[in-house]
Amino acid sequence: QLQLVESGGGLVQAGGSLRLSCTATGSIYSATSMSWYRQAPGQQRVLVAGTYGGGGGVFYGDFVKGRLTVSRDNARKTISLQMNTLEPGDTAIYYCKMTIRGVDLWGRGTQVTVSS
């Protein structure tokens, strides 16, 4: 069964950087999109960034202001999220999502905590 495993979360001071990775246990070539969402305590899960399949480009959530960069490596079955100049407001659980054949598959999430 295809699964997504996130890694790279942790505790970082404001202004620091983290790189999140999401690796699939199977091929991602057929995925329509792979993306990152985040959910802060008491808030809804929101889109952070993602990539379309077949080299269709990338997309970002409305709040992203150039501090985050998403990338995808089909050969390594991985999508990554480079986060720079982190702020306390970036504290959340970050989830990876794959949409494949009309079905959304979610990872279990990785915690990112930014201290002031």
C-alpha positions, 0 to 999 in steps of 0.5 A: 500500500502506497504511503507517505512519510514526512521528515525534517521537522523540529524546533528552530529559532526564529530566523532559522531554516528547515528542510522538510521531506516527504518520501513515498513508498511507491512510484510518484510518476502517476501523481497528479500533484504532491503538496504540503499543507500545515495545520496550527493548533485550533486552525484549519489545515491550509495549503503551503505549496505543491507541484503538479505532475508531469512537469506542470509547475509549482504552486504556493499558498496565498500567505507564502512570501518567498520564504518557502521553496518546494521541489520534487524528485520523481526518481527519489519519490520525494517532495521537499519544502525548504523553509527559510527565515522561519517565524513563530507563526510557521509553527504547525504540523506539516502534512504531505499530500499526494493526489493520484488517480483522483484519490488524496493520500496523506502522510502522518505529518511532522511537527515544526516549532519556531521559537521567538 
